Every structure is written in structure tokens, then in C-alpha cells.
Amino acid sequence: MTSALGCLHRARNWLKDPAHWCIGALARSAAGYTVAPGDERCVETDAEGAVIRAAKGAEELGLCLDLIRRAAADMGFDSVGLLNDEGDHATVLRLLDRSIEMARKVAA
């Protein structure tokens, strides 16, 4: 679970800068085009895109996506995308903080 913690911390560190956060797409380029979160042209992501960008492998990605989806549900949202697009930047950071806390509890 420590790899999941690292992934979630990397995602949060990326999104703590509001310039890296977007709504309506997993990831965008500086020109505003939709790109993959791991694309070198990616300059902003939504919450899921940040996790995808931060993951170091499929297993880590699966664990992290599961955690942020559970955290979004705990926060009253049907999906991470809805939380990201209907919430504000602070809500997205709370989602990642909650996910990190969940990962710590699982690892303990």
C-alpha cells in the first residue's frame, strides 16, 4: 500500500497548484486540447487524471482509483468526475486527502 500512498501524494502535489486542475476532461494540453494524462503535452488534469498521471504501474493505478472512488462516494458523490466537475479546487484536494488517509488505514 506504500506505493498507493506515494501515487496519491504525487497526485495531490500536482493538483495543489490550481493551474494544474481542470474540469470536463481527464487532461488537457496548454492549447486546451484533450490529451492523455501521461502525455508530455499534459499541463492540467482532473482528479482521476492526476492519479493516472502519478501511477507507476497498473496495480498501483487500480488501488489508487479504487481509493479515490470510495472517497468520492463517502463525500456524497456518485463519481470522481462529478466531484471534480461540480466541486471546487478545495473539494478535489479534500478528496485526495481523504484517499491518502484511507490508504494509510489500509496499510496499518
Secondary structure, 3 states (H helix, E strand, C coil): CHHHHHHHHHHHHHHCCHHHECCCCCEEECCCCECCCCCCCEEEECHHHHHHHHCCCHHHHHHHHHHHHHHHHHCCCCCHHHHHHHCCHHHHHHHHHHHHHHHHHHHC
